[in-house]
């Protein structure tokens, strides 16, 4: 898939597919679809820190 990140060292199994946007941190088995995405977190009331002058 597009926009994937491979965090070395990993081995991708032959004929496997990586899901778009995945960050792969472990070896993937041959012929498998591997998808790794973190759960979305929203922080209510968050504000950007003020820049130091």
Backbone as a printed PyTorch tensor [residue, N CA C, xyz], in Angstrom:
tensor([[[  0.8120,  -1.1910,   0.0000],
         [  0.0000,   0.0000,   0.0000],
         [  0.8550,   1.2560,   0.0000]],

        [[  0.2430,   2.3740,  -0.2280],
         [  0.9810,   3.6430,  -0.2790],
         [  1.2120,   4.1970,   1.1250]],

        [[  2.2130,   5.0620,   1.2390],
         [  2.5420,   5.7610,   2.4830],
         [  2.8230,   4.7980,   3.6410]],

        [[  3.5770,   3.7330,   3.3540],
         [  3.9430,   2.7460,   4.3810],
         [  5.3180,   3.0620,   4.9480]],

        [[  5.5490,   2.6260,   6.1850],
         [  6.8480,   2.7860,   6.8400],
         [  7.2960,   1.4090,   7.3010]],

        [[  8.5400,   1.0420,   6.9610],
         [  9.1360,  -0.2060,   7.4360],
         [ 10.2080,   0.1660,   8.4410]],

        [[ 10.0710,  -0.3150,   9.6820],
         [ 11.0380,  -0.0130,  10.7320],
         [ 11.9980,  -1.2010,  10.8200]],

        [[ 13.2150,  -0.9960,  10.3100],
         [ 14.2110,  -2.0720,  10.2280],
         [ 14.6380,  -2.5130,  11.6150]],

        [[ 15.0130,  -3.7690,  11.7780],
         [ 15.0500,  -4.8070,  10.7410],
         [ 13.7240,  -5.5710,  10.6720]],

        [[ 13.1570,  -5.6750,   9.4920],
         [ 11.9670,  -6.5060,   9.2710],
         [ 12.1620,  -7.2930,   7.9870]],

        [[ 11.4980,  -8.4340,   7.9050],
         [ 11.5030,  -9.2520,   6.6940],
         [ 10.0670,  -9.3700,   6.2190]],

        [[  9.8450,  -9.0610,   4.9390],
         [  8.5140,  -9.1670,   4.3540],
         [  8.4130, -10.5050,   3.6440]],

        [[  7.4100, -11.2950,   3.9880],
         [  7.2210, -12.6070,   3.3770],
         [  6.8540, -12.4880,   1.9070]],

        [[  7.3070, -13.4510,   1.1070],
         [  7.0530, -13.4590,  -0.3380],
         [  5.5560, -13.4290,  -0.6320]],

        [[  5.1580, -12.5840,  -1.5840],
         [  3.7690, -12.5180,  -2.0140],
         [  2.8390, -11.8320,  -1.0390]],

        [[  3.3840, -11.2360,   0.0060],
         [  2.5610, -10.5380,   0.9870],
         [  2.1950,  -9.1400,   0.5260]],

        [[  1.2280,  -8.5300,   1.1940],
         [  0.7840,  -7.1740,   0.8900],
         [  0.7660,  -6.3710,   2.1840]],

        [[  1.2110,  -5.1190,   2.0850],
         [  1.1850,  -4.2090,   3.2290],
         [  0.0390,  -3.2300,   3.0110]],

        [[ -0.8310,  -3.0780,   3.9910],
         [ -1.9550,  -2.1510,   3.8970],
         [ -1.4760,  -0.7030,   3.8840]],

        [[ -2.1260,   0.1390,   3.0940],
         [ -1.7640,   1.5470,   2.9840],
         [ -1.7240,   2.2390,   4.3340]],

        [[ -0.7020,   3.0800,   4.5380],
         [ -0.5710,   3.8520,   5.7620],
         [ -0.0570,   3.0680,   6.9510]],

        [[  0.3630,   1.8240,   6.7410],
         [  0.8170,   0.9800,   7.8520],
         [  2.2580,   1.2780,   8.2410]],

        [[  2.5600,   1.1180,   9.5180],
         [  3.9300,   1.1530,  10.0230],
         [  4.2460,  -0.2650,  10.4700]],

        [[  5.1210,  -0.9330,   9.7280],
         [  5.4390,  -2.3390,   9.9770],
         [  6.6860,  -2.4290,  10.8410]],

        [[  6.5530,  -3.0760,  12.0140],
         [  7.6650,  -3.1760,  12.9630],
         [  8.0810,  -4.6190,  13.2300]],

        [[  7.3270,  -5.5850,  12.6960],
         [  7.6280,  -7.0090,  12.8930],
         [  7.6120,  -7.7070,  11.5420]],

        [[  8.2910,  -8.8600,  11.4560],
         [  8.3010,  -9.6440,  10.2230],
         [  6.8720,  -9.9930,   9.8110]],

        [[  6.6400, -10.0650,   8.4830],
         [  5.3170, -10.4110,   7.9720],
         [  5.3780, -11.7820,   7.3040]],

        [[  4.3440, -12.6020,   7.4420],
         [  4.3630, -13.9420,   6.8490],
         [  4.1040, -13.9070,   5.3420]],

        [[  4.5620, -14.9310,   4.6280],
         [  4.3210, -15.0080,   3.1870],
         [  2.8240, -15.0590,   2.8750]],

        [[  2.4240, -14.3490,   1.8210],
         [  1.0520, -14.4010,   1.3360],
         [  0.0140, -13.7220,   2.2060]],

        [[  0.4420, -13.0010,   3.2360],
         [ -0.5090, -12.3840,   4.1750],
         [ -0.7010, -10.8980,   3.8750]],

        [[ -1.8570, -10.3690,   4.2750],
         [ -2.0870,  -8.9250,   4.2880],
         [ -1.7050,  -8.4470,   5.6800]],

        [[ -0.7480,  -7.5350,   5.7550],
         [ -0.2970,  -7.0100,   7.0510],
         [ -0.7130,  -5.5520,   7.1650]],

        [[ -1.4460,  -5.2350,   8.2380],
         [ -1.9380,  -3.8840,   8.4750],
         [ -1.5740,  -3.5030,   9.9020]],

        [[ -0.9760,  -2.3440,  10.0780],
         [ -0.6000,  -1.8870,  11.4190],
         [ -0.8950,  -0.4000,  11.5220]],

        [[ -1.9120,  -0.0820,  12.2780],
         [ -2.2850,   1.3200,  12.4790],
         [ -2.6360,   1.5160,  13.9410]],

        [[ -2.2120,   2.6420,  14.4740],
         [ -2.5530,   2.9620,  15.8560],
         [ -3.9790,   3.4750,  15.9490]],

        [[ -4.5580,   3.3220,  17.1160],
         [ -5.9070,   3.8120,  17.3640],
         [ -5.8860,   5.3360,  17.4070]],

        [[ -6.8610,   5.9770,  16.7690],
         [ -6.9400,   7.4360,  16.7810],
         [ -7.2770,   7.9200,  18.1740]],

        [[ -6.5940,   8.9840,  18.5820],
         [ -6.8390,   9.5960,  19.8870],
         [ -7.1370,  11.0740,  19.6720]],

        [[ -8.2180,  11.5740,  20.2580],
         [ -8.5560,  12.9940,  20.2120],
         [ -8.4850,  13.5400,  21.6270]],

        [[ -7.8100,  14.6800,  21.7860],
         [ -7.6330,  15.2680,  23.1110],
         [ -8.4700,  16.5400,  23.1910]],

        [[ -9.6090,  16.4940,  23.8990],
         [-10.4680,  17.6650,  23.9920],
         [ -9.7800,  18.8100,  24.7320]],

        [[-10.0040,  20.0260,  24.2800],
         [ -9.4820,  21.2080,  24.9540],
         [ -8.0010,  21.4700,  24.7320]],

        [[ -7.3490,  20.6890,  23.8750],
         [ -5.9170,  20.8750,  23.6270],
         [ -5.6900,  22.1870,  22.8910]],

        [[ -4.6220,  22.8910,  23.2550],
         [ -4.2540,  24.1000,  22.5100],
         [ -2.7610,  24.0620,  22.2330]],

        [[ -2.3870,  24.6350,  21.1180],
         [ -0.9870,  24.6660,  20.7050],
         [ -0.1840,  25.4930,  21.7010]],

        [[  1.0020,  25.0180,  22.1300],
         [  1.8250,  25.7900,  23.0650],
         [  2.2490,  27.1290,  22.4520]],

        [[  2.3340,  28.1530,  23.2900],
         [  2.7600,  29.4750,  22.8190],
         [  4.2490,  29.4430,  22.4960]],

        [[  4.6290,  30.1470,  21.4280],
         [  6.0400,  30.2250,  21.0540],
         [  6.7870,  31.1100,  22.0380]],

        [[  8.0170,  30.6990,  22.3650],
         [  8.8450,  31.5170,  23.2470],
         [  9.3840,  32.6960,  22.4600]],

        [[  9.4000,  33.8660,  23.0910],
         [  9.8730,  35.0760,  22.4080],
         [ 11.3110,  35.3520,  22.7190]]])
